[in-house]
C-alpha cells in the first residue's frame, strides 16, 4: 500500500505540479524529452491537459509512462555486460519488434540510469501498450482524390472541443483525523453519562424546593 501511495503521489506531482519529475525521467527515451533540453530549460510546470489531434509531449510521456509501469524488463545480449553502449542496446531492443505484432519493445531510461545532465544507461521493456494513428479513410492515398466530401461516408473531423476544461480531485482525509473525532466523541459520551448519573443522584440536594407555610385563621390587617 505504501508503494501504491508513493506512485499516486508521484503521478499527481508529474501531472499537476511539474513535468520535470522523477517518474517522467525514468519513463523517458534516451535522446527524447527531457534530455533534449538543458537542465535549466526543462519545463517546471505541468503539461497542458488538453489533448488535440496532434501529438504532444503530454501524449508522448503518457504513452511512455504506461509502457514503463506495465512493461517487463527484457534481457539483452550485448557485447559488454558491464556498461553496454546505449546505442547498441537500443538497437538490439528495437530489433525485437520485427517479425511479430503481439508485443511492443521500447528502450527506456529506467531507474538509477540517469543524472541531472543526461542518460547513463537504459533498459528494454516488453509491453502491450502502443499508439496508432487515428486517421480517417477519407485522407488515405488513393481515396482522397476521388472522395465525395459531401457524402458523409467517412468522418473528416474527429476532434472534440470543450468550452470549459476542468478537473476534480477526490482526496481522502488522514485516518488520524477520523480517529481523533471518534475518540473525542467517546470522551464526550462518557462525561455526559457520568454527569447525568451524578445530577440524578444529587438532584434532591441541588434542586431543593421551598416549603409554603400555611397559617390557620389568618387575621386581617387594618391599613
Number of C-alpha atoms within 10 A of each C-alpha: 6 7 8 9 10 11 13 12 11 17 18 13 18 20 19 14 15 16 23 20 19 13 20 24 25 20 22 24 22 22 11 11 16 22 18 12 14 11 13 8 9 15 14 13 15 17 20 11 13 11 15 12 12 8 10 14 15 16 17 14 21 15 16 22 21 15 22 26 12 13 20 14 16 14 12 15 10 13 11 10 9 7 10 17 15 17 13 13 22 22 11 17 23 15 12 15 15 9 7 8 8 9 15 19 26 26 26 25 23 22 14 11 15 17 9 9 11 16 20 15 20 24 21 24 24 21 20 14 17 13 8 5 8 8 13 12 15 19 14 10 8 10 11 12 10 8 15 12 12 7 8 10 11 14 13 13 9 11 10 8 10 8 5 5 8 7 5 5 5 5 6 6 8 8 8 9 10 11 11 11 11 11 12 11 12 12 11 11 12 11 12 12 11 12 12 11 12 11 14 11 11 10 11 10 9 10 9 8 8 6 6 6 6 7 7 6 6 7 7 6 5 4 3
